[in-house]
Amino acid sequence: MESDKSNECPLHGAGVSTQSLVGRRLAEVVGSWHLYGSDDPAGPLDVWLIDDQGAAVHITTGSDWCLIIEASEPNAGYDMGDSGLVAVGAIGEETPFADHIGESVLAVREDREPNTGRVALELSSLPVGSVVRAGLGTSV
């Protein structure tokens, strides 16, 4: 996958070209959640879109509020001691991406802000419609 300099996040770089997602068939969606005591899970914090060829694209929000999109396999969960833990696993209905498993991405559109870079990504597929994953604290 190639990177696109025009979409570069100030702190995290450009990541992969979002146009490389076009034509991929979504086979699985994996996410990560912060778990702390008896609180409801927070997140998903990260999402990995896995295509029918096994290639994974990681989507998350960076510390500079830029939407990071990179080629990366799902990581393992980890324990943060007194701060709880981060669990990683298949996503059920917690994200709109789950409604699109088995569908191909037909088009991709990005929203960018001058100071932060990419802040939203819209993937379009048929017959269900579109999915938007926004940065800036909007859930996946």
C-alpha positions as CSV (number, residue, x, y, z in Angstrom):
1,M,0.0,0.0,0.0
2,E,1.3,3.4,-0.8
3,S,1.3,6.5,1.3
4,D,-0.4,9.8,0.3
5,K,1.7,12.9,1.3
6,S,-1.3,15.3,0.9
7,N,-3.2,13.5,3.7
8,E,-0.3,13.5,6.1
9,C,-1.0,13.9,9.8
10,P,1.4,16.3,11.4
11,L,2.6,13.8,14.1
12,H,1.9,10.5,12.5
13,G,2.6,10.8,8.8
14,A,0.3,9.9,5.9
15,G,-0.3,6.2,6.6
16,V,-1.7,4.1,3.7
17,S,-3.6,5.6,0.8
18,T,-7.2,5.2,1.5
19,Q,-7.9,4.5,-2.2
20,S,-6.1,1.2,-1.6
21,L,-9.3,0.1,0.3
22,V,-11.4,0.3,-2.8
23,G,-12.2,-3.1,-4.2
24,R,-11.5,-5.0,-0.9
25,R,-14.1,-7.3,0.5
26,L,-14.5,-6.8,4.3
27,A,-14.2,-10.2,6.0
28,E,-13.7,-9.3,9.6
29,V,-13.7,-6.3,12.0
30,V,-11.5,-6.4,15.1
31,G,-11.5,-3.8,17.9
32,S,-9.9,-2.9,21.2
33,W,-11.7,-1.7,24.3
34,H,-10.5,-0.2,27.6
35,L,-11.9,-2.3,30.5
36,Y,-11.7,-0.9,34.1
37,G,-13.3,-2.6,37.0
38,S,-17.1,-2.9,36.6
39,D,-17.4,0.1,34.3
40,D,-18.8,-0.4,30.8
41,P,-16.1,-1.0,28.2
42,A,-14.8,2.2,26.6
43,G,-14.3,2.2,22.9
44,P,-13.7,0.6,20.6
45,L,-10.4,2.5,20.8
46,D,-9.0,0.9,17.6
47,V,-10.5,-0.8,14.7
48,W,-8.9,-3.2,12.2
49,L,-10.6,-3.9,9.0
50,I,-9.5,-7.3,7.6
51,D,-10.2,-8.1,4.0
52,D,-10.9,-11.5,2.4
53,Q,-7.2,-11.9,1.6
54,G,-6.2,-11.5,5.2
55,A,-4.7,-7.9,4.9
56,A,-5.5,-5.7,7.9
57,V,-5.9,-1.9,8.0
58,H,-5.8,-0.3,11.4
59,I,-7.9,2.8,12.1
60,T,-7.5,4.9,15.2
61,T,-7.3,8.5,16.4
62,G,-3.9,10.0,17.1
63,S,-2.9,12.2,19.9
64,D,-3.0,15.1,17.5
65,W,-6.7,14.3,16.6
66,C,-5.7,13.1,13.2
67,L,-7.3,9.9,12.0
68,I,-4.5,7.3,11.6
69,I,-4.9,4.7,8.9
70,E,-2.1,2.2,8.6
71,A,-1.4,-1.3,7.4
72,S,-1.1,-3.2,10.7
73,E,-2.3,-6.5,12.2
74,P,-4.4,-6.5,15.3
75,N,-2.3,-6.4,18.4
76,A,-2.8,-8.5,21.5
77,G,-4.6,-7.1,24.5
78,Y,-2.6,-5.9,27.5
79,D,-2.8,-5.3,31.2
80,M,-2.3,-1.8,32.5
81,G,-2.2,-2.7,36.2
82,D,-4.3,-0.3,38.3
83,S,-5.6,1.4,35.2
84,G,-7.4,-1.6,33.9
85,L,-6.7,-3.5,30.7
86,V,-7.2,-3.3,26.9
87,A,-9.0,-6.2,25.4
88,V,-8.8,-7.0,21.6
89,G,-11.3,-9.2,19.7
90,A,-13.9,-9.5,17.0
91,I,-16.5,-6.7,17.0
92,G,-20.1,-7.6,17.1
93,E,-22.6,-4.8,16.7
94,E,-20.5,-2.1,18.5
95,T,-19.5,-0.4,15.3
96,P,-21.3,0.3,12.0
97,F,-18.5,-1.5,10.1
98,A,-19.9,-4.8,11.4
99,D,-23.0,-4.3,9.2
100,H,-20.8,-4.4,6.1
101,I,-19.0,-7.7,6.6
102,G,-19.0,-9.6,3.3
103,E,-19.3,-6.4,1.2
104,S,-16.8,-4.8,-1.1
105,V,-15.6,-1.2,-0.6
106,L,-16.8,0.7,-3.7
107,A,-15.6,4.2,-2.8
108,V,-13.6,6.1,-0.1
109,R,-13.9,9.8,0.9
110,E,-11.9,11.6,3.5
111,D,-12.5,14.8,5.4
112,R,-9.4,16.8,6.4
113,E,-8.7,19.8,8.6
114,P,-5.8,22.1,7.8
115,N,-4.1,21.8,11.2
116,T,-4.8,18.2,12.1
117,G,-5.0,16.3,8.7
118,R,-7.5,13.5,8.2
119,V,-10.5,13.7,10.6
120,A,-13.0,11.4,9.0
121,L,-13.2,8.5,6.5
122,E,-16.3,7.3,4.7
123,L,-16.4,3.9,3.1
124,S,-19.2,3.3,0.6
125,S,-20.6,-0.2,-0.2
126,L,-23.8,-1.7,-1.6
127,P,-26.5,-2.6,-0.8
128,V,-26.3,-1.4,2.9
129,G,-24.9,2.1,2.3
130,S,-22.0,4.0,3.9
131,V,-20.0,3.9,7.1
132,V,-18.3,6.9,8.6
133,R,-15.4,6.6,11.1
134,A,-14.6,10.0,12.5
135,G,-11.8,11.1,14.7
136,L,-12.2,13.8,17.3
137,G,-13.7,11.4,19.8
138,T,-16.6,10.0,17.7
139,S,-16.9,6.3,18.3
140,V,-16.0,3.9,15.6
